[in-house]
Amino acid sequence: MGEPIRILCIDDEQNVLRSLTRLFLDDPYEILTAPSGAEGLLILAQSDTVPVVISDYRMPGMNGVEFLSEVRKRWPETVRIVLSGYADTGAIVSAINEGQIYRFVAKPWNDDELRVTVANALERYELGRKNHELAEELLRKNNELTTLNRDLERRVAERTGALTTQNRLLTESLGILDNLPMAIVGMDPQGTVFQCNRKGLVCFGSRIGPVIGANRRDVLTEAQNRLVDEVLEKSREAGNRSASAFDGVHQAVLERNPYATDCVILIVHEVSSGG
């Protein structure tokens, strides 16, 4: 079972408290009573949850509006109703306008109207509670989103830094590659050339035209293509691992590309006797 629905009734007249208790006898409420505002505050302090408080207006010591104003300060979610049998209700209306009191009910009250008022007050309390829970949930989700965004920003920054470093190393590597004294040609398994250093362009460009995007059968000489075929076959026989071959004039070395496993880099070193 859930927590009981508690309603606190404050009045200095015991017959009024008994009437209120009898009124809600058939409702699923736990009716708490107190003869003064001070005792009412003590009951509220000792109770877990009291959704609705009904208080008489004119009481000795602390009047109803003063009592309910204190309730509003300490338990703002509790819905507050004031009872009064006096014609002059200026102070009560003022308190209602200030938002301190939910409803003013005149004495003698109509039982049905008071029960409806209490039911509406409970709905108001429940709505406020759900809104509060939703606000807390929204705040929690926003905090989680903020944390995720910070983590994402950190990851992006780290990845950007890593890519920047890789690009710098790649640029340096390409510079080194261009200055090597040998022709280096990169190609995919179908033989399409995607990389060629400066020596390769000089070596091949004058006799076959552009190299990048061409098929190796058109880029390389017949002797070089035979050597490439031999290297590819050795690599396949070795389980697609690195391989090398030498025909006395040309040397070819095949290395698997660690960044694109479906491509290979072919290093062709031309060592012709004629220079």
Protein Blocks (a to p, Z undefined) as FASTA:
>chain_A
ZZddddddddfbfklmmmmmmmmmmpccdcdddfbfklmmmmmmmpmbdfbacddfbdgh
iafklmmmmmmmmmmmbccddddfbfblmlmmmmmmnopafbdcdddddfklmmmmmmmm
mmmmmmmmmmmmmmmmmmmmmmmmmmmmmmmmmmmmmmmmmmmmmmmmmmmmmmmmmmpc
bdcddddfkopafbdcfklmmmmmmmnopfehpafklmpcfklmmmmmmmmmmmmmnoop
acdddehjaccdddddfklmkbccdddddfbfkZZ
